[in-house]
């Protein structure tokens, strides 16, 4: 997803990435800025590789090469998730870009289960974080879905963690508030760059 596709819109992920959990800040301080950036870059590459593989699985496209043992572990977890929940990939959807014209926010959920009105966000992180629920709530609200879920694929153990919640107004209000704060400070960041 290139930024050029979203001119005039703020991406859900950009808004939420601005707010980091205290434990993440503590970790960055503990390991140091340079090491945190190195680890984050590797994690992003794994996540992107896994995302592309799952999209290919759902859409029937050619599978990309899995570039690491960690990515292979995530796909093993994905296969186990599908098996445990009896999920057929043909019943899933991917790649839907959502644009809310009223709020000028956009985003792209990972997986859609239209038959049960569920949006699933796939993560390869070490834990399910609270911000993920705010993100999936935005997707679900804009799709008029009932459920939001996070599927965490463990890159070390090859197991998954799957949690589902109902879409709710509180998370929507929190996201709206974060958007206001994000845009408030964004105007100053543009001035700082000049």
N, C-alpha and C positions, 0 to 999 in steps of 0.2 A: 504494500500500500504506500504509494508515494504521496507526499504532501500536495503535489500539484493536482491531485484528484479532489482535494478538499478545500479549495480556495474559498475563503469566506466562512469556513466552518472550523470549529475546534474539535479535535478528535477526543473521544472519551478517554483513551489511554493517555494522551498528553495531559489532560486535566488531572487524572488520578496519579500519574507518575510524579507530579509536582509534590504530592503529599506522601512522605515516607514514614513508615511505621517506626516507632522508637527503637525496636529491636534491630531493624535494618540499619538505622543510623549508628547504633552501638556497635554492630558488626563492622561497619565501614571504618569507624574510629579504631577498633581493635586491630583490624588487618592492615589498615593504612589505605590511603586514597588510590595509590597505584595498583596495589594488589586487588582491591575491591573492583576496580575497573577491569583488570585482567580476568578475574573470575566471572564478572557480569557479562563480559564479551563472550566468553566460552559458553555460558549458560544461555545467552541469547541465540547463539549459533545452534545449539542443541534444540532449543525450543522451536526455532524456525524450521529446522530439518524435520522434526517430528510433525509440526503443523502441515508442512507440504506433503509428507507421507500420508497423513490421515486424510487430507483433502483428496489426494489421489485415490485412496481406498474408497472413499465415499462416492466420488464422481466417476470412477472407473478409468481414470487417466493412468498414464505410465508412472510407476513408482520411482521417486528419486532414490538415489543411493543413500543409505544410512551411513553417516560420516563418523560415527563413534560408537563405542560400546554403550555409552549412556543413551544414545538415541535408540539403539537396538533394544535396550531394557525398557524404554518407554513404549515402544511398539509391542513388545511382549505383554506389557501391562494393558495396552489398548485392546489387544486380541482377547485377553482374559476378561476384560470388562464386557466386551461384546458377547462373549460366550456366557458369562454369568447372568447377564440381563436379557439374553435372547434377542439381541439387537441385530437386525439386518441392515447393512449399510444402505440399501436401496430405499429404506424408509427415512433416511436422514437427509438433511440439506446443509450446504455450506456456501460460503462466498457471497452472502447477501449484504450489500452495503446499505446501511440505514442513514438517512439524512432527516433530521428534524428541522424543518424550515423555520418553525417558530422560535426555537432556542438557538439555532445555528450550531448544533452539535451533531457529530456523525460518528459512526463506528461500524465495526464488522464483527459480528459474533462468530465463534468457531463452528458450532454445530447446532442445527435446528432439528427438533423432533416435532413436526407439525401435528401429528396425530394426537399427541397429548399436550400440545402447547407448552413445550419445554425448550429453553435455550440453554446450551451447555458451553461453558468456557473451559478449554483444556489448558492445563498448566503443567509445567515440568519443574516447578519450584520445590523447595524442601518442605513446604507446609501450605495449607489453605489459609490465605490471609483475608482479613475483613474487607479490604478494598475490592477483592474479587466479587464479593456479593453486591457491592454498590455498582460495579461495572455490569454484571449480568442483569441486575435489576433494571438498569437503563435500557439494555437490549430488550428485555422482556416487556417492559412498559411500552416501548415504541413498536413492538410487534403485537401488542395486545395478547400476550401469552400469560399463562397462569403460573408457570414454574421457572425458576432459575436454578441452575446446577453448576457445580464445579467438579471437574474430573481431573484429579492430580495424578499424573503418571510419574512414578518414582524412577528417576534415572539411575539410581544405584542398585535398587533391589528388584526392579522389574515387576512391582506390584502397583495397584492403583488405590486411590481413595476417592470415593464418589459421594457427594452430598447434595441433596435437593431441598430447596426452600420455596415458599410461595413468594411471588412478587408482592412488594408492600410499599405503602406510601412513605414510610419513614426513610427508607433507603433512597427513594426518589427525592425527598426533600433534602437529604444530606448531599446528594449529588448536585442538586440545584444550588445549594449554598457554596459548595466547593467550586462550582463553575463561576459564581460571582466573584469569589476571592481570587481565583485563577486569572480571570479577565482583568480584575483590578490591578494586580501586580504585573500582568503581562504588558500593560501600557507603559509601565516604568522600565521594564526590561528592554523594550524597543528603544527608548530614549537613552539607555545606558550603552547600547551597542553603537550608537552614532558617534 
